[in-house]
Each structure stands twice: as structure tokens, then as C-alpha cells.
């Protein structure tokens, strides 16, 4: 007898928020702590920026005399609403799901319900798209919000690195050096300063340190050649931590403090909704529809504290 899989699950409220949260927070930049997450934004959040004169200390006197000018400006973090409308055929997933139920899966633990299995699949797609949006999303494109690179390109306050070129193992040390040289002096020793790099820049740097850069030597770091690096280990350059952001386009990098980069979402607000609809009772098909609603956006606080390496 053919297996019949029935789905009656609908998730709303806090339960929905947990599924949406799992999807969004699985994005590489968020999951590895590369950006500040601001949850529970119902409409928008205002990020205040404070600027003062450089010389706030004056010679003492008997009177109160304002020693500096304080300027307050603001940037808005306003999450945009998105939705997922997907349709699957149950037969395409039943064999995988049933194997997982019987313990043959390579995963440590699988959800007991077919609806959870489907949501897990969709959550992976949402996480991948969110990661891309965080860095290179364009609001004019359906399903995207303006990413950090998009915002930085339109901001005259952001420090742009000159001499951009495609990054290779031969020039990556020079290019990373140009990024560090452009970092404002006040930021250089900050604990949460990172150089966010694309995967191809990270690979070029690892290869360069393995002996493929003239300044390193043919034997590479610790004379280990290309065996020196264990995937997942912390890379750094000139004392600045390197963060590999999967959503960055090739040959693109950004230096900034983590505390200056923000991802905003509602997560648990009432705009989040997950529904898994089994269409069998409605049209006799074997189709399953997954419906998600969530909000997300990114922004940075101070543009002059951001360094961009981009064509």
C-alpha cells in the first residue's frame, strides 16, 4: 500500500516566530555573530548618532562655557515585509522523510512530523537568501532589501578604497593592506573591528599564506605549505579579525565594527506567519503549500566608520 502523508499543521504567533527566527538567524553573517541583531521591531527603529567637536577639553575657568558642539543625527532601520509562497509534491519528499524517521538520516535529529521536515527545507532557502540580502540586496528587486554594500555605495561618508582589482593569491596581501590602511585610526584597535570578505578573497588569502605570495616564502606559514589552515579557524590581517561573509559578492570587502552593523526584524511580532497547507482535501492533489511571512532589513550607524572595497 502506498504511504499516505497527511498535513494539518498551521503555525501562528510565537510558534511561527520560532520557525521564522530559525530561518533568518541561520544566515551565515548572523549565525556566526558578524552583525548586531535588533529583534521585535514592529515598524521602524531609529539609530541615534552623536558627533562632537574633536577638542572637548578646554582650560579651566570659574564660569560654565560650552566647550564643544554636539550634533545628533539618525539613521532608520525599517524592516520590510516579505513572504514565501512555495508548492511541493509530497511524493518528492516522502522517501527522504521516511528514511529520516527510521533513523537512516545523517542528521543527528529530524523532526517527527512531515510539516516540520518541509519547513526545515524552506528555512534553508530563506537563510541563504537572507545572507545574500544582508550584503548585496537591492530594494528595487522583489524579495530583497538594500544590503550593506548597496547602502555604502550610496553614502558619501563611507570610506572607499582606491585601486580596486580582482583579488588573487598574488595580490591579496596588498589589497587587504589597502583596506586596513583606510581604516580610521580611532577604530584600528577596537575589539569588534572586522574585515568582512567574500569567499574568493578568503580563499586567496589562505592560499597566499600557504606559500603562494612572494612575501611569505614557498613553504608558507610555519613551513606547512597549504596544510597550514584548518577550515573554520580564525583568520586575521594586521591584527584585524577577518570574517568570511558568504553573502558578499566576489572581490568585495568591508571593514567595520560589528557594533556598527545592524540586522532588524520583527521575529515574534504579529506579522510573522507560517502555514503548511495539504491540498489533498481541497483539490485531490499531492501538493503541499508553504506560506511564510516575516520582516527584515539592515543598516549601519556611522558611515564614516565603514571602509568599502568594491569595484
C-alpha positions in Angstrom: 0.0 0.0 0.0 1.3 3.5 -0.9 2.2 5.7 2.0 -0.2 8.5 2.7 1.2 11.6 4.4 -1.3 14.0 5.9 -0.5 17.5 7.0 -2.8 19.6 9.1 -0.3 22.0 10.7 -0.7 25.7 10.9 1.8 27.8 12.9 1.0 31.3 14.1 2.0 33.6 16.9 5.0 32.6 19.0 5.4 29.2 17.3 5.6 30.9 13.9 8.2 33.3 15.3 10.4 30.4 16.3 10.3 28.9 12.8 10.9 32.4 11.2 13.7 33.0 13.7 15.4 29.7 12.9 15.3 30.6 9.2 16.6 34.1 9.4 19.2 33.6 12.1 20.7 30.7 10.1 22.2 33.2 7.7 26.0 32.9 7.8 26.6 36.5 8.9 24.0 36.4 11.6 24.7 32.8 12.7 28.4 33.5 13.3 27.8 36.7 15.1 29.1 39.1 12.5 26.3 41.7 12.9 24.1 43.1 15.7 20.6 41.7 15.6 17.7 44.0 16.6 14.6 41.9 17.1 11.0 42.9 17.7 10.9 46.0 15.5 7.2 46.5 14.8 7.6 49.3 12.3 11.0 51.0 12.4 13.8 51.7 14.8 15.8 55.0 15.0 19.6 54.7 15.5 20.9 57.9 17.0 24.4 59.1 16.0 26.2 61.6 18.2 29.0 63.8 16.9 31.1 66.3 18.9 34.0 68.6 18.2 37.4 67.0 18.4 38.6 69.4 21.1 36.2 69.0 24.0 38.8 69.7 26.7 39.5 73.4 27.4 41.4 75.3 30.1 39.5 75.6 33.4 37.7 78.8 34.4 35.2 79.9 37.1 32.4 80.0 34.6 30.5 77.4 32.6 31.4 77.8 29.0 30.2 75.2 26.5 33.4 73.5 25.2 32.0 71.7 22.2 29.2 71.4 19.7 27.1 68.3 19.9 25.3 67.2 16.8 22.6 64.5 16.8 21.7 62.7 13.6 19.9 59.5 13.0 19.6 56.5 10.6 16.5 54.4 10.3 16.2 50.6 10.5 12.9 49.8 8.9 12.3 46.1 8.2 10.4 45.3 5.0 7.7 42.7 4.9 8.4 39.5 2.8 6.6 36.4 2.1 7.3 32.8 0.9 4.8 31.0 -1.2 6.0 27.6 -2.3 4.3 24.4 -3.5 5.8 20.9 -3.2 4.7 17.5 -4.3 4.7 15.2 -1.2 5.9 12.3 -3.3 9.2 14.1 -4.0 10.0 14.3 -0.2 8.4 11.2 1.3 11.3 8.8 0.7 13.8 11.2 2.4 11.5 11.9 5.2 10.6 8.3 5.9 14.3 7.3 5.9 14.9 10.0 8.5 12.0 8.6 10.6 13.6 5.2 10.5 17.0 6.6 11.7 18.9 6.4 8.4 19.5 10.1 8.2 23.0 11.6 8.6 21.5 14.3 10.7 21.5 13.9 14.5 17.9 14.6 14.9 14.9 15.0 12.5 11.5 16.4 13.3 8.8 13.8 13.7 6.3 15.5 11.5 6.3 15.9 7.7 5.3 19.5 8.1 8.4 20.2 10.2 10.6 18.5 7.6 9.2 20.7 4.8 9.6 23.9 6.9 13.2 22.9 7.6 13.8 22.7 3.9 12.2 26.1 3.2 14.1 27.6 6.2 17.4 26.8 4.5 16.3 28.6 1.4 15.2 31.6 3.4 18.5 31.7 5.3 20.5 31.6 2.0 18.5 34.5 0.5 18.7 36.5 3.7 22.5 36.1 3.7 22.7 37.5 0.2 20.3 40.3 1.0 22.3 41.4 4.1 25.3 42.3 1.8 24.2 42.8 -1.7 20.4 43.1 -1.7 18.7 45.8 -3.8 15.4 47.1 -2.5 14.1 47.6 -6.1 14.4 43.9 -6.7 11.5 41.8 -5.5 12.3 39.8 -2.4 15.2 42.0 -1.4 16.1 44.9 0.9 19.0 47.2 0.5 22.1 45.4 1.7 25.1 46.9 3.5 27.2 47.2 0.3 24.3 48.8 -1.6 23.8 51.3 1.3 27.5 52.1 1.5 27.9 52.7 -2.3 25.2 55.4 -2.0 26.8 57.1 1.1 29.4 59.7 0.6 30.5 59.3 4.3 31.7 55.8 3.7 35.5 55.4 3.1 36.1 54.0 -0.4 39.3 52.1 -1.0 41.1 53.2 -4.2 42.8 50.8 -6.6 40.2 48.1 -6.6 41.1 45.0 -8.6 40.2 41.3 -8.8 41.8 39.6 -5.8 44.2 36.7 -6.3 46.7 34.9 -4.1 49.4 37.1 -5.6 47.9 40.4 -4.7 45.5 39.7 -1.8 48.0 40.8 0.9 48.4 44.1 -0.9 44.7 44.6 -1.2 43.9 43.7 2.4 46.7 46.1 3.4 44.9 48.9 1.4 41.7 48.2 3.4 43.5 48.3 6.8 45.3 51.5 5.7 41.9 53.1 5.1 40.5 52.2 8.5 40.2 55.4 10.6 42.8 55.5 13.4 40.2 55.6 16.1 38.8 52.3 15.0 42.0 50.3 14.4 42.3 48.8 17.9 38.6 48.2 18.6 37.9 44.7 19.7 34.9 44.2 17.4 36.6 45.6 14.2 36.4 43.1 11.4 37.3 42.9 7.7 34.3 41.2 6.1 35.4 39.5 3.0 33.9 37.4 0.2 34.7 33.7 -0.1 37.1 34.2 -3.0 39.2 36.8 -1.0 39.4 34.4 1.9 40.5 31.5 -0.3 43.1 33.8 -1.9 44.4 34.8 1.5 44.6 31.2 2.8 46.5 30.2 -0.4 48.8 33.2 -0.1 49.8 32.3 3.4 50.4 28.7 2.2 53.3 29.9 0.2 51.8 31.4 -2.9 52.7 35.0 -2.1 56.3 36.3 -2.7 56.4 37.9 0.8 55.5 34.6 2.6 58.0 32.2 1.2 57.5 29.0 -0.7 56.9 26.9 2.5 54.1 29.1 3.8 53.1 29.8 7.4 55.1 27.6 9.9 56.6 25.8 6.9 53.3 23.9 6.4 52.5 24.9 2.9 48.8 24.7 2.0 48.3 22.4 5.1 48.6 25.3 7.5 45.0 26.3 7.7 42.2 24.3 9.3 38.8 25.3 7.8 36.8 27.4 10.3 39.8 28.8 12.1 40.1 32.5 12.8 41.9 34.5 10.1 43.3 37.9 10.8 45.3 40.6 9.0 47.5 43.2 10.7 45.7 42.4 13.9 42.2 42.8 12.5 39.9 39.8 12.5 38.7 38.6 9.2 35.0 37.5 8.8 34.1 35.4 5.8 30.6 36.6 4.8 29.1 34.2 2.3 26.7 36.9 1.0 29.4 39.2 -0.2 30.0 39.2 -4.0 33.4 38.2 -5.3 36.2 40.8 -4.8 34.2 42.8 -2.3 35.1 43.5 1.3 34.0 45.9 4.1 35.9 46.9 7.3 33.6 47.9 10.1 32.8 47.3 13.8 30.3 44.6 14.4 28.5 47.1 16.8 28.1 49.5 13.8 26.2 47.0 11.6 22.5 46.1 12.3 20.1 43.5 11.2 16.5 44.3 12.1 13.5 42.0 12.1 10.2 41.5 13.8 10.8 37.8 14.6 8.0 37.4 17.1 5.6 40.2 16.1 2.2 39.5 14.6 3.4 39.9 11.0 5.2 36.5 11.3 3.1 33.6 10.0 3.9 30.1 8.8 1.3 27.8 7.2 1.7 24.4 5.8 -1.4 23.5 3.7 -2.1 20.0 2.5 -4.0 20.4 -0.8 -5.3 16.8 -0.9 -8.6 17.6 0.8 -9.1 20.7 -1.4 -8.2 19.6 -4.9 -7.2 15.9 -4.6 -3.6 16.6 -5.4 -0.4 15.5 -3.6 0.8 19.1 -3.3 1.8 20.9 -0.2 1.9 24.7 0.1 4.2 26.5 2.5 3.4 30.1 3.3 5.7 32.3 5.4 5.6 36.0 6.3 8.5 37.9 8.0 10.3 41.2 8.1 14.0 42.1 7.8 16.4 44.9 6.8 19.9 46.1 7.5 21.7 49.3 8.1 24.8 50.7 9.7 25.1 53.5 12.3 28.1 55.7 11.3 29.1 55.8 7.6 32.5 57.3 8.2 33.4 54.3 10.3 32.8 51.9 7.3 35.5 51.1 4.8 34.4 49.6 1.5 36.4 47.7 -1.1 34.3 47.5 -4.2 34.6 48.0 -7.9 
